[in-house]
Amino acid sequence: MIELSTIRDLVAIFGVIAGFSYYVLTVRANQRNQELTLKSQKHATDTREAQLFLNLMNTFTTPENVKIQDEILFNWAYTDFEDWMQKYGPETNPDAFALFDSTCSQLEAMGVLVRHGLINPEILKDMISGHVTGMWEKYEPIIQAFREHYNFPQAFGQFEYLYNQIKPISEATPNVNR
C-alpha cells in the first residue's frame, strides 16, 4: 500500500513540475508578445516614414517646383560669386533668390529629417540623389561664399548634411534616379 508521505511527496513533485511548466509557457508567451510588439512598432515606424516620404515628394515634385528646380540646376549660369550675386542675389534679383532659397530650404528640411532619423537617406537616395548631388555640387562654392559674405556659417547646413549622407550611398549603390 502507498503511504501517505509518498503521496504527499508525489503531489509536491507534480506541483513543482506544473509550476515549472507554467513558468516556461509564460516566458515563451511573453517572448512572442515582445516579438509581435517589436514587429508592430517597426511596421508603424516604417509606415510613418513612408507617409513622411510621400508628403515630401508630393511637395517637392509638383510641376511648379520641378520647373523651378530644373531652371536653377540646368539653366542658371554664373562665373563666380559676384556674378551669381549680380544675377540671382537677394539684393539684385529677390525673385530669383526666393526660388533658390525655397529649393534649398526644401533640401534643408530633408536634411533635418535625415539627421534626426525620421527618414532613411537610402529612401531619398533612390528618388532624388541626382538632384541633391547636382544642386550641391553646382552651388557649393556659392553657398560657401554666401556664408562668408553674410556671416551666416550655418546657412544651408542641413542641405550640406543631406548631401554628405546621400553622396556616399549613391556612389556605392547606383540606380536610375532624378
N, C-alpha and C positions, 0 to 999 in steps of 0.2 A: 504494500500500500504506500501511496505517496504521502510523505509527511507534510505537515503544514509549513514548515520552514522551507522546504523545497518549492512549494507552490509560491510562497512569498518571494523567494529568490527568482523564480521564473517570471513572475509578474514584474518584478523590478527590472530584470533583464529586458523583457519585452517593452517596458516603459522607456528604458534608455534607448533601445533601438527605434521605437516610434518617435521619440523626441529628436534623435539624431536625424532620422529620415525627414521629419518635418522641417528641421533646420536646413538641411541640404536643399529641399524643394523650395523653401522660402528664399534662400540665397540665389538659386537659379532663376526664380521668378523675378527677383529684384534686378539681376543682371540683364535679363531680357527686357524688362521695363526701361532700364537705363539705356540700353542699346536703341530701343524704339524711340525714346525721348531724344537721344542724340541725333538719330536719323531725322526725326521730325524737326528738330531745331535746325539741322543742316538744310533740310528742304525749305524751311521758312526763310533762312538766310539766302539761299540760292534764289528763291522767288523774289525776295526784296531786291537783291542785286539785279535780277533780270528786269524788274519793274523800273528800277532806277536807271538802268542802261537804256531801256526803251524810252523813258522820259527824256533822257539826254539826247538820244538820237532823233526823237521827234522834233526837238527844238533845233538841234544842230543841223539837221538835214532838210529843213524847209527849203522850198525853191529859192526864196529870197536870201536865206543865209548861204546856201550853196553858191549862188551868184556872187555874193559879197566875198566869200572865201576864195573862190576861183579868181575873181578880179584882183584881190590882194596878192594871192600866191603866184598867179601866172602873168598878170598884166602890169602890175606896178613895177617900175624900173627906177633905179637910182644909182648914183656913182659912189656916194659916201653919206655920212650922217647929215652934213649940211644940205646936200642935195635932197635927201629924204625929208628933212625938216621943211625945206622950201616948198616941196611938192605936197607933202602929206602931214606935216606937223600940226600941232594943236593951235598954234597962233596963226599960221598962214592958210590952213585948209581944215577948219574944225570938222566939216562934214566927213572928209576922208579919214581924219584921225579918229572920229567916232566909229567908223566902220572897222578900222584897225583895232581900236581898243575893245570894241564889242566882241570881235572874233577872238582876240587874245584872252578876254575875260571868260569866254566860254571854255577855252582850253585851261585857263586858271582854275575854273570850277571843277573840271575833270581831274586836274592835278590834286586839288584838295580832297576829292573823294578817294582817289588812289592812295594818297598819303595816309588817310585815316582808315584804310582798309575797307571802305564801303563799296568799292568796286575793284575788281581784279584787273590789273593792267593788261593781262592776256586778252580779256574781252575787248578792251578798247583797241589793242594792237590788231586784232582780227578785223576791226571795222575801219579804223581811221589812222593807222600808223603812218601811212604815206602823207597824210595831211599834217599830222603832228610833226613829223621829222622835216617835211618840206618847209613848213612855216618857220620852225625854229631855226633850221639851218640857213634859210634865206634872211631872216630878221635878227639873228643873234647879235651881229655887230651893231645893229640899230638899237636893240634893246639894251645892250651894254653901254652904248654911248648915251642913250636916253637916261639910264640910271645915273650916270655921272653928271650929265647936263642938268638934271632936275634934283640932284642929290637925293635920289629915291632908290636906294640899293635893293630894296625888296620888290621893285616893280617887275611884274610878270614872273616872280619867283616860283609860283606853283606851276606855271606853264613850263618853265625850265625843269622843274622836278618831274613833271609828266614826261617830257622828252627824255630825260635821263632814265626813266623807268621803262619806257616803250622801246627806245632805240636798241638796247642790247637784246631784248626779247625778239624784236623784229629781225635783227641780223641773224639770230640763232634759229629762228623758225619762220622763214619767208613764206608769204602767202600772197594771194591776189587781194589787194585792198585798195582803197581810195588814196 
